[in-house]
Amino acid sequence: QSLVPSNLAVSSISPYYEWTEDKIRDIPRKKITLVKLLGTGAFGEVYYGMLADVSRRKNLPIAVKKLITLCPEQTKAELFFEAITLSKFSHPNIVRFLGISTDEMDQSMYLLLELMEGGDLRTFIRESRPKQPNEPSYLTLHDLLKLGMDVARGCQYLEQNKFIHRDIAARNCLLTEKGPNRVAKIGDFGMARDVLRTNYYRKNGRAMVPVKWMPPESFLDGIFTSKTDIWAFGVVLWELFTMGHVPYPGKSNDNVMKYVKGGGRLEQTPLSPHPVYDLMMQCWHVNPDFRPNFASVVDELERIYNEEELSSLITYEDIMGIPSNTCDK
Ligand SMILES: C[C@@H](Oc1cc(-c2cccc(S(C)(=O)=O)c2)cnc1N)c1cc(F)ccc1N1NC=CN1
């Protein structure tokens, strides 16, 4: 098994090459079948695929990130960087990385991930909203809190490994299944990879930057630490307890920056129990040093989960009480 994909000249990525003391599997292309396009991103496409597993004579469902061919060398190195990063992580709340697949013929590179049958977290919570008055959602506040705990545990692992994600959001989390045994995992590391593009944020203008999930020191001064991820996690809690509303309904990125810089914060939602909203507000402290770390966030979420009466069902009124902005379809 080659360690470095042959079509990536070692010279362009050699700094990373020394880092990969553990092997990254380069899976033969003939073992991979792309079944269904799941989505497209700036870098390429994502497919639902199958990996022929001869040893166990069965096919393994996988997610395949397919880099668009003929893309600049830098993008290839970035995807390889993402692969190296992912290959080092091993945690129940971080999506599993299976390997890469390179191909001299069409110069393409695949990144293989475990397939999370429940899809992304934001879509799931929006789909789970009560559809009409007096029809409660089948999700309880406990379910929402459990999802928050899963994401917090994944973030705690990243914090322990001194890894700053830079784009923690419900859209970048995945579910093992939609059923009651669902587990949420952090599923996409694209933004962390883009740190290689130093002027990524300014070059692509504001639209590319997840301003609504960022603390003032990040969108004002470009400062990113684990306290950046804590702020974003507070917004994920708000997303969970609004069942997938867009934060700061009706505000543009520019207005959000002015509002947050001026001390404005996301409002409490009818759904979120007080201790959960108090935790969100701590994550949004203007001074990063006063924000909790993920270890204490996990402890607090577990305390709330065990002590608070949260089995009440979520009603239509709980959700509709929140002013949703027009593009929040
Ligand atoms: C890269 C991609 O990875 C995956 C997507 C889906 C997945 C995503 C959506 C729907 C389905 S499904 C249930 O229809 O198979 C599976 C399942 N497993 C993955 N490992 C991903 C990771 C994330 F953290 C967030 C969104 C996406 N994408 N990329 C393109 C679409 N979503």
The ligand as a Tripos MOL2 file, in Angstrom:
@<TRIPOS>MOLECULE
LIG
   32    35     1     0     0
SMALL
NO_CHARGES

@<TRIPOS>ATOM
      1 C1        -18.8420   14.5980    3.4020 C.3       1 LIG1
      2 C2        -20.2340   14.1350    3.7700 C.3       1 LIG1
      3 O1        -20.1100   12.8690    4.4420 O.3       1 LIG1
      4 C3        -21.2310   12.0760    4.6680 C.ar      1 LIG1
      5 C4        -22.5130   12.4100    4.2230 C.ar      1 LIG1
      6 C5        -23.5670   11.5220    4.5060 C.ar      1 LIG1
      7 C6        -24.9500   11.8190    4.0590 C.ar      1 LIG1
      8 C7        -25.3850   13.1430    3.9640 C.ar      1 LIG1
      9 C8        -26.7000   13.3980    3.5460 C.ar      1 LIG1
     10 C9        -27.5890   12.3510    3.2480 C.ar      1 LIG1
     11 C10       -27.1180   11.0320    3.3630 C.ar      1 LIG1
     12 S1        -28.1810    9.7130    3.0310 S.O2      1 LIG1
     13 C11       -28.9670    9.3850    4.5040 C.3       1 LIG1
     14 O2        -29.1510   10.1710    2.0640 O.2       1 LIG1
     15 O3        -27.4000    8.5850    2.6540 O.2       1 LIG1
     16 C12       -25.8050   10.7590    3.7450 C.ar      1 LIG1
     17 C13       -23.3160   10.3470    5.2210 C.ar      1 LIG1
     18 N1        -22.0750   10.0520    5.6410 N.ar      1 LIG1
     19 C14       -21.0410   10.8710    5.3980 C.ar      1 LIG1
     20 N2        -19.8010   10.5640    5.8530 N.pl3     1 LIG1
     21 C15       -20.8860   15.1650    4.6880 C.ar      1 LIG1
     22 C16       -20.3830   15.2790    5.9900 C.ar      1 LIG1
     23 C17       -20.9760   16.2180    6.8480 C.ar      1 LIG1
     24 F1        -20.4980   16.3680    8.0810 F         1 LIG1
     25 C18       -22.0480   17.0110    6.4390 C.ar      1 LIG1
     26 C19       -22.5660   16.8730    5.1660 C.ar      1 LIG1
     27 C20       -21.9680   15.9680    4.2730 C.ar      1 LIG1
     28 N3        -22.5140   15.8850    2.9860 N.pl3     1 LIG1
     29 N4        -21.8320   16.0490    1.8380 N.pl3     1 LIG1
     30 C21       -22.7860   15.9890    0.8460 C.2       1 LIG1
     31 C22       -24.0310   15.8010    1.4110 C.2       1 LIG1
     32 N5        -23.8660   15.7640    2.7550 N.pl3     1 LIG1
@<TRIPOS>BOND
     1     1     2 1
     2     2     3 1
     3     2    21 1
     4     3     4 1
     5     4     5 ar
     6     4    19 ar
     7     5     6 ar
     8     6     7 1
     9     6    17 ar
    10     7     8 ar
    11     7    16 ar
    12     8     9 ar
    13     9    10 ar
    14    10    11 ar
    15    11    12 1
    16    11    16 ar
    17    12    13 1
    18    12    14 2
    19    12    15 2
    20    17    18 ar
    21    18    19 ar
    22    19    20 1
    23    21    22 ar
    24    21    27 ar
    25    22    23 ar
    26    23    24 1
    27    23    25 ar
    28    25    26 ar
    29    26    27 ar
    30    27    28 1
    31    28    29 1
    32    28    32 1
    33    29    30 1
    34    30    31 2
    35    31    32 1
@<TRIPOS>SUBSTRUCTURE
     1 LIG1         1 GROUP 0 **** ****
